[in-house]
Amino acid sequence: MTITVVGPCASGKTTLAEALRAEGYSVNVPAQEHSAIADLWQRKGAPDVLVFLDVGLEAVRQRRQSWWAEERLQRQRERLAHARTHADIVIDTDALDPPGVLAEVLARLES
């Protein structure tokens, strides 16, 4: 099974991808949030499962860069709109730690 993970910066994409790989999944993490190409997430072929991780501004500031402005996050969300619309799994990571995000994704994959 091939899984593609997309989301704004600091949403937990890399951490989730590493955890899913440790579980034996093939995972792709395109830099969709930085691309104006709406379907970049599909360029290597449509994944079996598209996971969209969302994050709020306060969580971004806590996790990474306190100087981030709402406009920057909004711009990334606009670039990610196509992927979010097509996502099989959407998770808000604001209140979840990495094991919680992994558990949520695994539960949804198994359902």
N, CA, C and O atoms as CSV, one atom per row, in Angstrom:
chain,resi,resn,atom,element,x,y,z
A,1,MET,N,N,0.847,-1.173,0.000
A,1,MET,CA,C,0.000,0.000,0.000
A,1,MET,C,C,0.896,1.240,0.000
A,1,MET,O,O,1.832,1.340,0.793
A,2,THR,N,N,0.603,2.170,-0.885
A,2,THR,CA,C,1.339,3.426,-0.954
A,2,THR,C,C,0.509,4.538,-0.327
A,2,THR,O,O,-0.659,4.726,-0.666
A,3,ILE,N,N,1.128,5.267,0.586
A,3,ILE,CA,C,0.466,6.364,1.289
A,3,ILE,C,C,1.208,7.652,0.971
A,3,ILE,O,O,2.436,7.700,1.036
A,4,THR,N,N,0.463,8.693,0.626
A,4,THR,CA,C,1.039,10.021,0.458
A,4,THR,C,C,0.528,10.885,1.596
A,4,THR,O,O,-0.665,10.887,1.900
A,5,VAL,N,N,1.446,11.627,2.228
A,5,VAL,CA,C,1.106,12.497,3.355
A,5,VAL,C,C,1.374,13.939,2.942
A,5,VAL,O,O,2.479,14.274,2.514
A,6,VAL,N,N,0.358,14.790,3.072
A,6,VAL,CA,C,0.502,16.212,2.768
A,6,VAL,C,C,-0.058,17.029,3.920
A,6,VAL,O,O,-0.807,16.520,4.753
A,7,GLY,N,N,0.317,18.301,3.955
A,7,GLY,CA,C,-0.179,19.207,4.983
A,7,GLY,C,C,0.729,20.409,5.085
A,7,GLY,O,O,1.813,20.425,4.502
A,8,PRO,N,N,0.296,21.419,5.823
A,8,PRO,CA,C,1.131,22.604,6.016
A,8,PRO,C,C,2.414,22.261,6.771
A,8,PRO,O,O,2.527,21.203,7.390
A,9,CYS,N,N,3.364,23.170,6.706
A,9,CYS,CA,C,4.596,23.025,7.481
A,9,CYS,C,C,4.251,22.837,8.955
A,9,CYS,O,O,3.318,23.457,9.464
A,10,ALA,N,N,4.993,21.995,9.623
A,10,ALA,CA,C,4.867,21.724,11.061
A,10,ALA,C,C,3.601,20.968,11.438
A,10,ALA,O,O,3.218,20.940,12.607
A,11,SER,N,N,2.949,20.353,10.450
A,11,SER,CA,C,1.757,19.560,10.768
A,11,SER,C,C,2.118,18.152,11.232
A,11,SER,O,O,1.283,17.455,11.808
A,12,GLY,N,N,3.361,17.729,10.984
A,12,GLY,CA,C,3.799,16.407,11.427
A,12,GLY,C,C,4.002,15.405,10.307
A,12,GLY,O,O,4.066,14.201,10.558
A,13,LYS,N,N,4.105,15.884,9.076
A,13,LYS,CA,C,4.222,14.994,7.919
A,13,LYS,C,C,5.436,14.069,7.994
A,13,LYS,O,O,5.302,12.854,7.845
A,14,THR,N,N,6.596,14.629,8.219
A,14,THR,CA,C,7.825,13.834,8.234
A,14,THR,C,C,7.815,12.821,9.372
A,14,THR,O,O,8.209,11.670,9.187
A,15,THR,N,N,7.371,13.243,10.528
A,15,THR,CA,C,7.304,12.348,11.685
A,15,THR,C,C,6.342,11.199,11.422
A,15,THR,O,O,6.648,10.046,11.726
A,16,LEU,N,N,5.169,11.514,10.852
A,16,LEU,CA,C,4.204,10.466,10.530
A,16,LEU,C,C,4.766,9.528,9.468
A,16,LEU,O,O,4.636,8.310,9.586
A,17,ALA,N,N,5.385,10.081,8.440
A,17,ALA,CA,C,5.935,9.247,7.369
A,17,ALA,C,C,6.965,8.264,7.919
A,17,ALA,O,O,6.952,7.087,7.558
A,18,GLU,N,N,7.845,8.732,8.778
A,18,GLU,CA,C,8.857,7.846,9.372
A,18,GLU,C,C,8.203,6.740,10.192
A,18,GLU,O,O,8.633,5.588,10.142
A,19,ALA,N,N,7.169,7.089,10.943
A,19,ALA,CA,C,6.476,6.093,11.768
A,19,ALA,C,C,5.739,5.074,10.899
A,19,ALA,O,O,5.738,3.881,11.205
A,20,LEU,N,N,5.117,5.539,9.822
A,20,LEU,CA,C,4.421,4.620,8.918
A,20,LEU,C,C,5.408,3.695,8.207
A,20,LEU,O,O,5.120,2.515,8.005
A,21,ARG,N,N,6.565,4.226,7.829
A,21,ARG,CA,C,7.595,3.379,7.209
A,21,ARG,C,C,8.055,2.299,8.191
A,21,ARG,O,O,8.292,1.156,7.799
A,22,ALA,N,N,8.179,2.665,9.456
A,22,ALA,CA,C,8.568,1.688,10.481
A,22,ALA,C,C,7.518,0.591,10.627
A,22,ALA,O,O,7.824,-0.522,11.054
A,23,GLU,N,N,6.273,0.918,10.267
A,23,GLU,CA,C,5.181,-0.065,10.303
A,23,GLU,C,C,5.121,-0.887,9.011
A,23,GLU,O,O,4.297,-1.792,8.883
A,24,GLY,N,N,6.005,-0.561,8.051
A,24,GLY,CA,C,6.066,-1.339,6.818
A,24,GLY,C,C,5.364,-0.734,5.616
A,24,GLY,O,O,5.271,-1.379,4.573
A,25,TYR,N,N,4.874,0.476,5.736
A,25,TYR,CA,C,4.181,1.129,4.626
A,25,TYR,C,C,5.159,1.875,3.723
A,25,TYR,O,O,6.203,2.351,4.171
A,26,SER,N,N,4.802,1.966,2.452
A,26,SER,CA,C,5.529,2.799,1.495
A,26,SER,C,C,4.905,4.191,1.560
A,26,SER,O,O,3.701,4.342,1.352
A,27,VAL,N,N,5.721,5.212,1.849
A,27,VAL,CA,C,5.186,6.554,2.101
A,27,VAL,C,C,5.918,7.590,1.258
A,27,VAL,O,O,7.142,7.560,1.126
A,28,ASN,N,N,5.141,8.503,0.693
A,28,ASN,CA,C,5.661,9.621,-0.083
A,28,ASN,C,C,5.214,10.912,0.596
A,28,ASN,O,O,4.071,11.022,1.039
A,29,VAL,N,N,6.122,11.895,0.677
A,29,VAL,CA,C,5.794,13.196,1.270
A,29,VAL,C,C,6.241,14.292,0.293
A,29,VAL,O,O,7.349,14.815,0.414
A,30,PRO,N,N,5.375,14.643,-0.681
A,30,PRO,CA,C,5.749,15.706,-1.617
A,30,PRO,C,C,5.698,17.063,-0.925
A,30,PRO,O,O,4.990,17.233,0.067
A,31,ALA,N,N,6.436,18.010,-1.440
A,31,ALA,CA,C,6.447,19.363,-0.854
A,31,ALA,C,C,5.272,20.171,-1.398
A,31,ALA,O,O,5.451,21.283,-1.895
A,32,GLN,N,N,4.087,19.611,-1.301
A,32,GLN,CA,C,2.880,20.226,-1.858
A,32,GLN,C,C,2.623,21.623,-1.306
A,32,GLN,O,O,2.154,22.498,-2.035
A,33,GLU,N,N,2.922,21.843,-0.034
A,33,GLU,CA,C,2.635,23.131,0.590
A,33,GLU,C,C,3.476,24.263,0.009
A,33,GLU,O,O,3.167,25.437,0.216
A,34,HIS,N,N,4.539,23.913,-0.717
A,34,HIS,CA,C,5.417,24.924,-1.317
A,34,HIS,C,C,5.214,25.045,-2.825
A,34,HIS,O,O,5.901,25.833,-3.475
A,35,SER,N,N,4.286,24.280,-3.387
A,35,SER,CA,C,4.130,24.221,-4.833
A,35,SER,C,C,2.813,24.822,-5.302
A,35,SER,O,O,1.772,24.650,-4.667
A,36,ALA,N,N,2.877,25.523,-6.417
A,36,ALA,CA,C,1.664,26.045,-7.045
A,36,ALA,C,C,1.014,24.984,-7.928
A,36,ALA,O,O,-0.056,25.218,-8.491
A,37,ILE,N,N,1.648,23.827,-8.054
A,37,ILE,CA,C,1.090,22.734,-8.848
A,37,ILE,C,C,0.085,21.995,-7.964
A,37,ILE,O,O,0.467,21.241,-7.070
A,38,ALA,N,N,-1.203,22.223,-8.228
A,38,ALA,CA,C,-2.266,21.728,-7.340
A,38,ALA,C,C,-2.246,20.217,-7.152
A,38,ALA,O,O,-2.559,19.719,-6.071
A,39,ASP,N,N,-1.879,19.489,-8.203
A,39,ASP,CA,C,-1.914,18.028,-8.109
A,39,ASP,C,C,-0.523,17.408,-7.987
A,39,ASP,O,O,-0.311,16.268,-8.400
A,40,LEU,N,N,0.416,18.152,-7.426
A,40,LEU,CA,C,1.771,17.628,-7.234
A,40,LEU,C,C,1.744,16.291,-6.494
A,40,LEU,O,O,2.545,15.404,-6.788
A,41,TRP,N,N,0.840,16.147,-5.551
A,41,TRP,CA,C,0.744,14.918,-4.761
A,41,TRP,C,C,0.449,13.696,-5.627
A,41,TRP,O,O,0.666,12.568,-5.186
A,42,GLN,N,N,-0.045,13.899,-6.859
A,42,GLN,CA,C,-0.372,12.797,-7.760
A,42,GLN,C,C,0.724,12.522,-8.784
A,42,GLN,O,O,0.631,11.538,-9.518
A,43,ARG,N,N,1.740,13.341,-8.858
A,43,ARG,CA,C,2.723,13.269,-9.939
A,43,ARG,C,C,3.484,11.947,-9.991
A,43,ARG,O,O,3.919,11.539,-11.068
A,44,LYS,N,N,3.654,11.279,-8.877
A,44,LYS,CA,C,4.328,9.970,-8.879
A,44,LYS,C,C,3.312,8.839,-8.994
A,44,LYS,O,O,3.625,7.680,-8.720
A,45,GLY,N,N,2.104,9.184,-9.399
A,45,GLY,CA,C,1.017,8.223,-9.472
A,45,GLY,C,C,0.101,8.398,-8.281
A,45,GLY,O,O,0.538,8.773,-7.193
A,46,ALA,N,N,-1.163,8.125,-8.493
A,46,ALA,CA,C,-2.134,8.286,-7.411
A,46,ALA,C,C,-1.822,7.294,-6.291
A,46,ALA,O,O,-1.643,6.104,-6.551
A,47,PRO,N,N,-1.755,7.773,-5.051
A,47,PRO,CA,C,-1.489,6.863,-3.930
A,47,PRO,C,C,-2.721,6.015,-3.620
A,47,PRO,O,O,-3.836,6.346,-4.025
A,48,ASP,N,N,-2.505,4.940,-2.911
A,48,ASP,CA,C,-3.641,4.150,-2.432
A,48,ASP,C,C,-4.417,4.935,-1.388
A,48,ASP,O,O,-5.644,4.860,-1.323
A,49,VAL,N,N,-3.690,5.689,-0.572
A,49,VAL,CA,C,-4.311,6.490,0.490
A,49,VAL,C,C,-3.614,7.849,0.537
A,49,VAL,O,O,-2.386,7.932,0.560
A,50,LEU,N,N,-4.418,8.907,0.551
A,50,LEU,CA,C,-3.899,10.264,0.712
A,50,LEU,C,C,-4.284,10.750,2.100
A,50,LEU,O,O,-5.465,10.823,2.438
A,51,VAL,N,N,-3.273,11.083,2.906
A,51,VAL,CA,C,-3.482,11.576,4.268
A,51,VAL,C,C,-3.176,13.065,4.287
A,51,VAL,O,O,-2.116,13.498,3.836
A,52,PHE,N,N,-4.113,13.844,4.811
A,52,PHE,CA,C,-3.922,15.289,4.960
A,52,PHE,C,C,-3.833,15.598,6.443
A,52,PHE,O,O,-4.762,15.326,7.203
A,53,LEU,N,N,-2.701,16.171,6.851
A,53,LEU,CA,C,-2.530,16.606,8.233
A,53,LEU,C,C,-2.721,18.110,8.287
A,53,LEU,O,O,-2.053,18.849,7.564
A,54,ASP,N,N,-3.620,18.565,9.129
A,54,ASP,CA,C,-3.844,20.000,9.280
A,54,ASP,C,C,-3.275,20.450,10.615
A,54,ASP,O,O,-3.076,19.647,11.527
A,55,VAL,N,N,-3.017,21.741,10.712
A,55,VAL,CA,C,-2.445,22.313,11.928
A,55,VAL,C,C,-2.853,23.776,11.999
A,55,VAL,O,O,-2.942,24.453,10.975
A,56,GLY,N,N,-3.098,24.255,13.199
A,56,GLY,CA,C,-3.447,25.654,13.407
A,56,GLY,C,C,-2.215,26.505,13.648
A,56,GLY,O,O,-1.126,25.992,13.906
A,57,LEU,N,N,-2.402,27.809,13.562
A,57,LEU,CA,C,-1.290,28.744,13.688
A,57,LEU,C,C,-0.590,28.639,15.038
A,57,LEU,O,O,0.639,28.661,15.092
A,58,GLU,N,N,-1.340,28.527,16.117
A,58,GLU,CA,C,-0.704,28.446,17.442
A,58,GLU,C,C,0.168,27.202,17.569
A,58,GLU,O,O,1.255,27.259,18.143
A,59,ALA,N,N,-0.308,26.082,17.036
A,59,ALA,CA,C,0.499,24.856,17.084
A,59,ALA,C,C,1.759,25.000,16.232
A,59,ALA,O,O,2.830,24.538,16.624
A,60,VAL,N,N,1.634,25.644,15.061
A,60,VAL,CA,C,2.815,25.883,14.218
A,60,VAL,C,C,3.835,26.705,14.986
A,60,VAL,O,O,5.026,26.395,14.991
A,61,ARG,N,N,3.357,27.746,15.629
A,61,ARG,CA,C,4.267,28.621,16.383
A,61,ARG,C,C,4.942,27.873,17.531
A,61,ARG,O,O,6.118,28.103,17.810
A,62,GLN,N,N,4.218,26.993,18.189
A,62,GLN,CA,C,4.798,26.221,19.289
A,62,GLN,C,C,5.804,25.197,18.775
A,62,GLN,O,O,6.836,24.959,19.403
A,63,ARG,N,N,5.499,24.599,17.639
A,63,ARG,CA,C,6.336,23.520,17.118
A,63,ARG,C,C,7.582,24.007,16.390
A,63,ARG,O,O,8.620,23.345,16.406
A,64,ARG,N,N,7.472,25.152,15.761
A,64,ARG,CA,C,8.560,25.499,14.870
A,64,ARG,C,C,8.986,26.956,14.908
A,64,ARG,O,O,10.068,27.274,15.402
A,65,GLN,N,N,8.161,27.829,14.402
A,65,GLN,CA,C,8.610,29.196,14.154
A,65,GLN,C,C,7.610,30.193,14.723
A,65,GLN,O,O,6.528,30.381,14.169
A,66,SER,N,N,7.968,30.815,15.806
A,66,SER,CA,C,7.040,31.720,16.483
A,66,SER,C,C,6.715,32.954,15.664
A,66,SER,O,O,5.753,33.657,15.972
A,67,TRP,N,N,7.486,33.231,14.638
A,67,TRP,CA,C,7.261,34.436,13.840
A,67,TRP,C,C,6.257,34.241,12.716
A,67,TRP,O,O,5.940,35.203,12.017
A,68,TRP,N,N,5.753,33.047,12.518
A,68,TRP,CA,C,4.810,32.796,11.424
A,68,TRP,C,C,3.589,33.689,11.532
A,68,TRP,O,O,3.081,33.930,12.627
A,69,ALA,N,N,3.120,34.180,10.392
A,69,ALA,CA,C,1.899,34.979,10.321
A,69,ALA,C,C,0.768,34.120,9.756
A,69,ALA,O,O,1.014,33.146,9.044
A,70,GLU,N,N,-0.448,34.484,10.074
A,70,GLU,CA,C,-1.633,33.767,9.586
A,70,GLU,C,C,-1.635,33.684,8.059
A,70,GLU,O,O,-2.060,32.677,7.492
A,71,GLU,N,N,-1.166,34.735,7.398
A,71,GLU,CA,C,-1.168,34.763,5.933
A,71,GLU,C,C,-0.314,33.641,5.340
A,71,GLU,O,O,-0.668,33.065,4.312
A,72,ARG,N,N,0.793,33.338,5.981
A,72,ARG,CA,C,1.668,32.271,5.480
A,72,ARG,C,C,0.973,30.915,5.571
A,72,ARG,O,O,1.024,30.124,4.630
A,73,LEU,N,N,0.333,30.653,6.687
A,73,LEU,CA,C,-0.400,29.400,6.846
A,73,LEU,C,C,-1.564,29.344,5.861
A,73,LEU,O,O,-1.815,28.301,5.257
A,74,GLN,N,N,-2.266,30.446,5.696
A,74,GLN,CA,C,-3.388,30.493,4.760
A,74,GLN,C,C,-2.915,30.229,3.329
A,74,GLN,O,O,-3.587,29.520,2.581
A,75,ARG,N,N,-1.785,30.783,2.947
A,75,ARG,CA,C,-1.229,30.565,1.605
A,75,ARG,C,C,-0.923,29.073,1.396
A,75,ARG,O,O,-1.190,28.524,0.327
A,76,GLN,N,N,-0.370,28.435,2.411
A,76,GLN,CA,C,-0.102,26.999,2.288
A,76,GLN,C,C,-1.407,26.214,2.192
A,76,GLN,O,O,-1.500,25.267,1.411
A,77,ARG,N,N,-2.401,26.590,2.964
A,77,ARG,CA,C,-3.695,25.893,2.889
A,77,ARG,C,C,-4.324,26.043,1.509
A,77,ARG,O,O,-4.948,25.110,1.004
A,78,GLU,N,N,-4.161,27.209,0.901
A,78,GLU,CA,C,-4.686,27.407,-0.453
A,78,GLU,C,C,-3.978,26.483,-1.440
A,78,GLU,O,O,-4.620,25.894,-2.309
A,79,ARG,N,N,-2.668,26.356,-1.311
A,79,ARG,CA,C,-1.909,25.462,-2.186
A,79,ARG,C,C,-2.282,23.997,-1.959
A,79,ARG,O,O,-2.145,23.167,-2.858
A,80,LEU,N,N,-2.744,23.695,-0.775
A,80,LEU,CA,C,-3.086,22.321,-0.405
A,80,LEU,C,C,-4.564,21.982,-0.601
A,80,LEU,O,O,-4.969,20.847,-0.350
A,81,ALA,N,N,-5.364,22.933,-1.040
A,81,ALA,CA,C,-6.818,22.729,-1.125
A,81,ALA,C,C,-7.190,21.528,-1.993
A,81,ALA,O,O,-8.074,20.757,-1.622
A,82,HIS,N,N,-6.535,21.357,-3.134
A,82,HIS,CA,C,-6.834,20.233,-4.027
A,82,HIS,C,C,-6.567,18.904,-3.316
A,82,HIS,O,O,-7.369,17.974,-3.399
A,83,ALA,N,N,-5.447,18.828,-2.626
A,83,ALA,CA,C,-5.108,17.596,-1.906
A,83,ALA,C,C,-6.096,17.334,-0.776
A,83,ALA,O,O,-6.529,16.198,-0.579
A,84,ARG,N,N,-6.449,18.371,-0.038
A,84,ARG,CA,C,-7.391,18.180,1.072
A,84,ARG,C,C,-8.735,17.674,0.556
A,84,ARG,O,O,-9.346,16.793,1.160
A,85,THR,N,N,-9.184,18.228,-0.547
A,85,THR,CA,C,-10.456,17.804,-1.143
A,85,THR,C,C,-10.434,16.325,-1.508
A,85,THR,O,O,-11.451,15.640,-1.395
A,86,HIS,N,N,-9.289,15.835,-1.942
A,86,HIS,CA,C,-9.171,14.448,-2.384
A,86,HIS,C,C,-8.648,13.497,-1.305
A,86,HIS,O,O,-8.493,12.303,-1.563
A,87,ALA,N,N,-8.380,14.002,-0.121
A,87,ALA,CA,C,-7.797,13.176,0.941
A,87,ALA,C,C,-8.757,12.090,1.419
A,87,ALA,O,O,-9.961,12.309,1.551
A,88,ASP,N,N,-8.193,10.930,1.671
A,88,ASP,CA,C,-8.952,9.820,2.253
A,88,ASP,C,C,-9.044,9.965,3.764
A,88,ASP,O,O,-10.026,9.554,4.382
A,89,ILE,N,N,-8.011,10.553,4.349
A,89,ILE,CA,C,-7.941,10.750,5.797
A,89,ILE,C,C,-7.505,12.185,6.054
A,89,ILE,O,O,-6.493,12.633,5.514
A,90,VAL,N,N,-8.265,12.911,6.877
A,90,VAL,CA,C,-7.909,14.272,7.286
A,90,VAL,C,C,-7.823,14.285,8.806
A,90,VAL,O,O,-8.761,13.878,9.493
A,91,ILE,N,N,-6.695,14.752,9.325
A,91,ILE,CA,C,-6.496,14.780,10.775
A,91,ILE,C,C,-5.982,16.150,11.187
A,91,ILE,O,O,-5.026,16.666,10.607
A,92,ASP,N,N,-6.618,16.734,12.190
A,92,ASP,CA,C,-6.135,17.971,12.805
A,92,ASP,C,C,-5.143,17.549,13.878
A,92,ASP,O,O,-5.507,16.861,14.832
A,93,THR,N,N,-3.897,17.959,13.723
A,93,THR,CA,C,-2.841,17.505,14.628
A,93,THR,C,C,-2.595,18.444,15.805
A,93,THR,O,O,-1.693,18.197,16.606
A,94,ASP,N,N,-3.373,19.509,15.927
A,94,ASP,CA,C,-3.138,20.501,16.986
A,94,ASP,C,C,-3.008,19.876,18.374
A,94,ASP,O,O,-2.079,20.195,19.117
A,95,ALA,N,N,-3.927,19.001,18.718
A,95,ALA,CA,C,-3.975,18.462,20.081
A,95,ALA,C,C,-3.412,17.046,20.182
A,95,ALA,O,O,-3.559,16.394,21.216
A,96,LEU,N,N,-2.768,16.568,19.119
A,96,LEU,CA,C,-2.245,15.204,19.121
A,96,LEU,C,C,-0.723,15.204,19.140
A,96,LEU,O,O,-0.084,16.030,18.489
A,97,ASP,N,N,-0.148,14.274,19.890
A,97,ASP,CA,C,1.295,14.076,19.823
A,97,ASP,C,C,1.566,13.079,18.688
A,97,ASP,O,O,0.625,12.470,18.180
A,98,PRO,N,N,2.821,12.899,18.279
A,98,PRO,CA,C,3.113,11.992,17.165
A,98,PRO,C,C,2.543,10.577,17.321
A,98,PRO,O,O,1.995,10.051,16.352
A,99,PRO,N,N,2.645,9.933,18.497
A,99,PRO,CA,C,2.027,8.610,18.616
A,99,PRO,C,C,0.502,8.656,18.432
A,99,PRO,O,O,-0.093,7.711,17.915
A,100,GLY,N,N,-0.115,9.748,18.854
A,100,GLY,CA,C,-1.555,9.897,18.679
A,100,GLY,C,C,-1.946,10.028,17.220
A,100,GLY,O,O,-2.949,9.459,16.789
A,101,VAL,N,N,-1.158,10.775,16.454
A,101,VAL,CA,C,-1.414,10.917,15.017
A,101,VAL,C,C,-1.255,9.560,14.339
A,101,VAL,O,O,-2.101,9.161,13.538
A,102,LEU,N,N,-0.175,8.853,14.657
A,102,LEU,CA,C,0.046,7.528,14.077
A,102,LEU,C,C,-1.104,6.588,14.417
A,102,LEU,O,O,-1.609,5.887,13.540
A,103,ALA,N,N,-1.518,6.566,15.663
A,103,ALA,CA,C,-2.615,5.683,16.081
A,103,ALA,C,C,-3.893,6.000,15.315
A,103,ALA,O,O,-4.612,5.092,14.900
A,104,GLU,N,N,-4.174,7.272,15.129
A,104,GLU,CA,C,-5.375,7.684,14.391
A,104,GLU,C,C,-5.302,7.226,12.936
A,104,GLU,O,O,-6.276,6.695,12.403
A,105,VAL,N,N,-4.169,7.424,12.302
A,105,VAL,CA,C,-4.015,7.003,10.907
A,105,VAL,C,C,-4.125,5.485,10.795
A,105,VAL,O,O,-4.831,4.982,9.921
A,106,LEU,N,N,-3.442,4.755,11.659
A,106,LEU,CA,C,-3.506,3.291,11.605
A,106,LEU,C,C,-4.926,2.786,11.824
A,106,LEU,O,O,-5.361,1.847,11.158
A,107,ALA,N,N,-5.646,3.399,12.749
A,107,ALA,CA,C,-7.033,2.990,13.000
A,107,ALA,C,C,-7.891,3.206,11.759
A,107,ALA,O,O,-8.726,2.366,11.424
A,108,ARG,N,N,-7.689,4.315,11.087
A,108,ARG,CA,C,-8.482,4.599,9.883
A,108,ARG,C,C,-8.068,3.710,8.713
A,108,ARG,O,O,-8.905,3.348,7.886
A,109,LEU,N,N,-6.805,3.361,8.637
A,109,LEU,CA,C,-6.364,2.451,7.582
A,109,LEU,C,C,-6.969,1.064,7.769
A,109,LEU,O,O,-7.266,0.372,6.795
A,110,GLU,N,N,-7.147,0.669,9.008
A,110,GLU,CA,C,-7.665,-0.662,9.310
A,110,GLU,C,C,-9.184,-0.737,9.256
A,110,GLU,O,O,-9.751,-1.830,9.253
A,111,SER,N,N,-9.847,0.412,9.213
A,111,SER,CA,C,-11.327,0.386,9.208
A,111,SER,C,C,-11.896,0.278,7.813
A,111,SER,O,O,-13.115,0.245,7.645
